[in-house]
Amino acid sequence: MKEISCKLLVVGAGPGGYVCAIRAGQLGIDTVIVEAKKPGGTCLTIGCIPSKALIHAAEEFEAVRLAAEGKSAVGITLAAPAIDLAKTVAWKDRIVGRLTNGVAGLLKKANVKSVHGFAKFRDGKTVEVETETGTQVIRAETIVIATGSVPVELPLIPFGGPVISSTEALSLKSVPESLAVVGAGYIGLELGIAFAKLGAKVTVVEALDRILPLYDAELTKPVGKRLAALGIEVLLGAKAQGLEPKTDQLIVETADVTTRRIMAEQILVAVGRKPAVDGWGLEELDLDRAGRFIRIDDQCRTSMRGIFAIGDVTGEPMLAHRAMAQGEMVAEIVAGHKRSWDKRCIPAVCFTDPEIVSAGLTPDEAKAGGREVKIGLFPFAANGRAMTKHGEDGFVRVVARADNHLVLGIQAVGQGVSELSAAFGLAIEMGARLEDVAGTIHSHPTQGEAFQEAALKALGQALHI
């Protein structure tokens, strides 16, 4: 049994873990990182990046299909297109391969030792890793738990056969003729919309009475309109009850308490994710929990001295960029720097069609704090760049304090608005006021102008509406 010692051990090489390890290596800390699969974690290998590749391919295919049907708004015509999903998936895999190799190279450049295998805790200072060449024991002064999350499985509809998670959905070799999606959150709708564009007949089953419950109704309305235009049937207030034994039809109890059976070639269960805390030997550690999540303080310290936790395993929001920021901070704390988790906002993006961005407080959240607020909303129907991209359906909304005009939140829904998330986050992080946004010269013609116009609207100085 081999043994090695280090100052810092990072368990998990997802976005949080690998960033933590790289930054620690840059700071001269003797660092080891353990990962059972490929570096990059769920986001890079089976989540964020692969899904965006599929979404892009679906958008491209929809554009040429409409042109072939004589429905191109810009006058493009061509012969009937076809999609070879196996080639699309191979293209996606090449992107993932380049990125995982890139992460491995960055770890090596930072002098981080990578150990490939599944880690299991012996105690708060020691883990065992089952590698291809035997058991590796690693002893560390400090440990960072960055094990991420896994899809939630429904007891009545376990994964297997026609029932798949997002992982399998992103590796299908052909487009299913029909797809049932259980869950109308961001994962379910992102993939449901993509497969609808690729030609699948999609039905969405959601137990709540609205889609995308993490976002307010004003933001999700354009998405609901697009779902209808794509022919996606959405059953709200409906609960999946299981599969018909002989036919594998999905049994659904609808909002009016009637039973409906949905025939679908594939059934995608996307009802959320849970922290990956099983199988790591965490029962050997005395860690406080917040439900299933590991409880942390504002420096990502757990209840045990010398053990930090970052990313999805610590709770919502389960976002890669949150994990990355936490990982960088923890590395600097271990190096002796004074750091704490003090973020004004963490932008969240939903890559549906149209896309949704939310940074900071929504109007309802701002009002719930007892504040008087000013709200400015500018529609993309009045934005020239959005018109040239057929992206008129959507808007940018700014929420600010009424007394001093401090920007509290910024939201947008529309085509390509994910690229505005950095500007939104920066404005809130820097403590911008409405006058700062309104007084910043924005390039024309761009969708970013809607941000400036929303601030002008809140100030009562709207120019283009």
Phi, psi and omega in degrees: 000119182280148178227139173225157178235152179205169177279320183228130175242126177250122180260104182113124183250040172283191182306318179289314184295312184289326177294318177301313182295316180298313181295321178297317178298320178299328182273007176082017180273133177292107192236139173236138176236138182243132179214130181281334182245221180268150177296145182119336175068193182304313186303311185281321191265322184224017184225255189308304185292310179301321181292324178291327175296315179295319179299318179295316179299320179295320178296318179297316181294319180299320181298315181286329177296317178296323178295320179293332179272004180074022183250013179289123182291340183258009172087015180275133174232150178196177180285169183299127180273168175218154179243129174255093187297329178299320177291324177298315179295322178296320176297316177301316181296326178294321177297313179300318180299316178299318182288319179294321176296324178295318178296315178301320178294321179293322177297316179296319179299326180274008179064034176268132178275126179258131177242123183264118180160178182263125183270145175220131184285134168271315179202191184287359180233355189222137172231154171252137180238123177276106181254175180295336184256009179125188183276129178249123176262129181238125177250136185220147175290321182226142181233139174245122177269117182223055188274353172078212185216168179224159179297145175281132178258135178274129181303325182280343181225071182293153178295142180138149182065231181285348183271120185231160171261181178298330180301309180290326180300328182275002180233015178297144182268348177211158180282123179293144177296325180221144182220125172259130180246119178263107182117120181253037171277192186293323181293312181299316183284325176303310182285323178300315178296316180300313182290330175296320178293331179279354174116359180282148171274114189249134174236130181251132179245120182230128183289330179278176184267013179204159177275159175044063186296345178284349181242153182284162188299326180297322180287325186273347182303314178298329178291317177300321179296321180290322177303316180296320181295329179277357180079018179277123177275130181242120178256107180265153183064026183246141183239128177287127185253349181140192181246143173292123187306317186276327187250350185061021173292143178279122179269125184233134171265114186281175183299330179269019175061036171251159181261134179230143177247127183248120176276121180216138179293322177228146178237110181268117176264115182224069184256016177124182181229157180230156182295143179275087183244355183265140175088359182263358183076023181294343177294344176280352180251149180261072184259132174292145181241154169244088191071232177274345183279158175276127181283135179227163174261194184284003173242014181064022174280141175270187180284353178253133180301133176084006178237124175251161173219141182220161172079205187304329183293347182257359176117187182282156354283137179278082183231138183300319183290333172294314180299318180299314180297320178295318181299316178298316180299313182298319179302318181288326175296316179299328179280358177097006179280155177269110181219154172208165182273100183222073182257133177289325180201153173237106182301142177240135182237134174247117185270049172278188173236108359285165180284158177233138175232137175222128178227131179076209186271141171281168178305315181295320179294320179294318180291328181297337178278006179082014182270148166274130185234158170248137180235129175240128180234127179239123183279144177291346176296344178251016181248121185300318181294320178298321179298321182289348179249011185057037183245036184288341186274097181156186184193169167244137182231132179243134178243126182220157174295142182286330186282312184242003176066019176295129180287123181258330182198153178219130178228155177208150171224132182161172181292124176075011184289350177303328182287351176271353186299325180295317179296319180297311181297320180296318181300316181288318181298325181273001179071038181293150172251167181306321181296327179295315180292315182295329183272356177275127181286120180258141182297144179237137357266122176220160175289338178299337177301332180296333177295311178299317182294326178294321177294319176299320179298317179296331179274358182077024184236029184304137182257323189248012170220000000 
